[in-house]
Amino acid sequence: MYLTLTAKSASLMRAVTVHVLLPYHDGYPGMPPPYPTLYFLPGFSSNAEEIMFALPMRQMSALYDTAIVIPDGENSFYADHPERAQNYATFVSQELQEITRHLLPCLSSDPAMTYIGGISMGGYGALIHGLNHPDRFSRILLFSPAAEADLLLTTPPGTAGAVPAELMDTLLSGKAVYDASPALNPLLAADQCRAAGAVPPIWMCCGEEDTLVGPACEHFSAYLTGLDITHDFVRGHGGHDLMYWDEHLEEGFRFLRGAPRF
C-alpha cells in the first residue's frame, strides 16, 4: 500500500509531505501489524518521490514485511538550523516518528523494529542520527553514504554529483564546528556510541568506481574497524548511481530483517 501524508511539522515550521509504503495488500497474506519501519533519507538533489519510484521500494516492503517512510531532504544534510527554522535533525530523529506513528498506528513503536537508512547525503543523515540515537534506531542501512561530509564537500571540481565546498558553512556550520560536534561528524558520533557500548549494526555498500564518496566510505569503514565496531562493507563494480543501488537494495533489506526470504 502506497500513501502520501501531509502534516504540519513544528521542527520545520511548515507543512511537509511524507511518502509511505506499507506491507499490506488486499487479498494477499502478510505479516500483521505493527510493522517494522525503515525511515529512509534521500540524497542531495533527490527527493522522496524519486527514491520511491526509481528503486523497487514497493517490492522490498512487500517481500520483507517492512513499512518504509521517506521524507524530502531538500539538500539539508539533515542538520538543525534554528536560525532558518529548518531543524531537519530534530525532524528526522524525533518528530517524523511521532507524526507517522500517530497517523499510522500500524507502525511499530519498538526501537528494535525501527531502522534508519539513506543514499549519499541521506546515508550521512542516517549515520548521524542512527549513531546519535541508538535508543531510537536499531539498524543503520547505507547506500554510498557521504560517510564523512567534509570529504564530500572538498571533492575535486567536475566530479559528478559534487557539492560546492562553499556549502560547508551553510549546511554544516563550518569546518571548526563540524570537526568538534558528534551531532555533525560521523567519526565523533561513532566514538561516542562505541564508548556507550550501544552501536547499532551497520550495513554499507559503495561502488568501486564511485569517486564521489568512495574514499570517505573506505576511510570510515577503516575507522570503525579501528574502534572494533563490527559492520558490513560491500564493494563491487558500480558508480554513484541508481543502477548500483538497485543491484544492492535487496541485500540491504536482508540485513535489516536478519533472515533471507528466498
N, C-alpha and C positions, 0 to 999 in steps of 0.2 A: 504494500500500500504506500502510495506516494502522497505526501501532504506538503503544503506550504502554510506556514504560520506567520502572522503579523502581530507583533505585540510592542508595547512601549518598553523601552529599556531605560532604567534610571541611570545606569553607568554611562550610556551614550547620549542620554537626554533627547531621545527621538524614537520614532518607530523603527523597528527592524523586522526584516523578513528572514525566516529560517526555513531551510528545506529539510524534510524528514522522510526517511524510509522506515516502514515497519514490516517485520516479517509475518505479515498477516495476509492471507489470500483466500478469498471466498471459494469454498469447495475443496480446498486442499488442506491436509493435516499439517500442523506445525507446532512449534513449541508454544505452550500457553504463557501469557504474561505473568509476572513482569519480565520485560525483555532486557537482556544485556544491551548496553548502549555505547556506541562509539561516537565521540564528538570529534569531527574531522575538519581540519582547518585548511582552506585553500592557500595557494602560493601568491607571490607578488604578481600583479596584473591579472590574476584569475578571480573567479567568484564562485559562489555555491552552485549556481545553475550549470556552469561549465563543468565542474567536477562531477555533478550528479549525472549529466548526460554524456560526457566524453569518456567516462570509465564505467564498467559494468557494476556499479554500486548496487543496483536493484537485485541483480543476481546474487551478489555476495550477502546481502541482507537476508534473502530467502534461503540460500544454501546453509548459512551459518547462524540462522535464528538470532540475528543481531539488528537492533534498531540503529540507524545512522542519522546523526544530526549534523548538518553543515550550515554554518553561518557565513556571511560575507566577511572577508578580512580587510578589504579596502586599503591594501598596501600599508597596513598599520604596524606590521611586525608584532601585533598583539600585545602592545605595551600601553601602559597608562599615560595619558597626558591630560591631567585635570584642567590645565590652563586653556585647553581647547575643547573641554567637555567630551573627550574621546578616551574613555577609560576601558580600552579593549582587554587589558589584563584582567580587570575585575569582571568584565562581561563574560570572558571565556572561562575563567577559573571558578566563577561562582554564580553569576546571575543567569547565565544560559541554562545551567542545570535547573535552577529554581523555576524559570519560566517554562521550560519544556516539561518538567515533571508535574508542574501544576496543571498545564493544559492537557497533558497526556499521562494520566496516572498509570498507563500500561508500561511506562519506562521504569526500569529498576532504579531504586534509590540506594542500593547497596554499593558502596565503593568497590567491592570486589568484582562487581559486574559492570563497572564504569571505566571506559577506556578513553584515551585521547591519542589522536594521530594527525598527520598532515603531510603536505607536499611542499618541499622547498622552504619558502618563508613560513608556511604552515607547519613544516617539520620543526623549524626553530621554535615556533609558538608552542607546539606540542611538547618539546623538550623542556622549555622554560616552565610551563605550567604543570607538566607531569612531575618534574623533579622538585618543584617548589610546593606541590600539593599531593604528596603520595597518599594522603588520607582521603583524597577525592578521586584519584585515578589509579587503577591497579596495574595497567599496562600501557606502554608507550609504543606507538607504531609510526615509523618514519620512512618516508619515501624521498630520497635525495634531499635530505634536510640541509638548510643553511645552518649547520651544526655550530658554527662559530660565525656569527653575523658580521663581526668586524672583518673577517677574511672575505666574506661575500662582498662587502662594501668597498673593498680595495682590489677587486678583480680587474685585470688589465682592460682598458677601454677596447671596445669592439667585441668582447666576449658576448655571445648570445645570452640574453636574459640578465645581463649585468645591471646592478642597481647603482645609480650615481653615488660616488663616495660622499658628496655633499649632504646626502640624506642621513648620514650618521648622526649629525647634530639634531636633525629634525625628528627622526624616528627613535633613536636610541640614546638621546640626551647627551651625546658627545662621548668620545672615547674614554675620558677620565672617569666618567660616571659608569659607563659600560664595564670598564675593567674592574671596578670595585663593587659591583652590585650583583648578588645572586639572583635578583629578580630579572636581570637582563643578560647575564653572562652564563651560558650553559656549563662552563668549566667550574665556576664557583658554585653553581646550583648542584652539580654532581658532587663536589667536595662536601657541601653542607648535607646533602642527602645521605652520602656514604657515612659521614660522621654520626648521623642519627640512626643508622642501621636500617633504613627503610627505603631502599632503592627499588622502584618498580621494574619488572622485567622490560627490557628494551629490545626491539627488533628494528634494524635499519638496513636499507638497501641503497645502493648508488651505482650507476653505470660506470664502467671503466673508461668510457670516453667523455664522461661528464667533467669538463674543465671548469665549470662554474662553481660547483660545491664539492667536487671530488676530493681536493686537498683538505678541505675542512672536515669532511667525513672521515678520512683516513686519520687525521690528527686527533679528532675527537674519540674515535674508536681506540687508538693507542693510549689516549689519556684515561679512558675508562679501564682499559686493561691494567694500566699502572696503578689504578685505585682498587684493583681486584674486583671490579664490577663486571659480573658475567653479562654478556649481551650477544645478540646475533648481529653479524655484519655481513650482508650478502653483496658480493660484487658480481661482475659478469658483463658481457657485451651490452652496450647501450649508452645513450646520452641523457641529457636533461629534458626528457620529453614524454609525451603521453604513451608512446609505444612501449617504453621501458616500464613505466608504472603499471600499465595494463598487464604486461607479462608477469609482474611480481605481485599483483594485487591479491590473488587468492592465497599465495604463500603467506602474506601478511595476515589475512583473516584466519588462516590455520593457526598461526601463532597466537592470535587473540583468544581463540576459543579452546586452544590447548589440545585439540584432537582432530584428526582428519575426518572428513565426511565422505571419503571415497576410498 
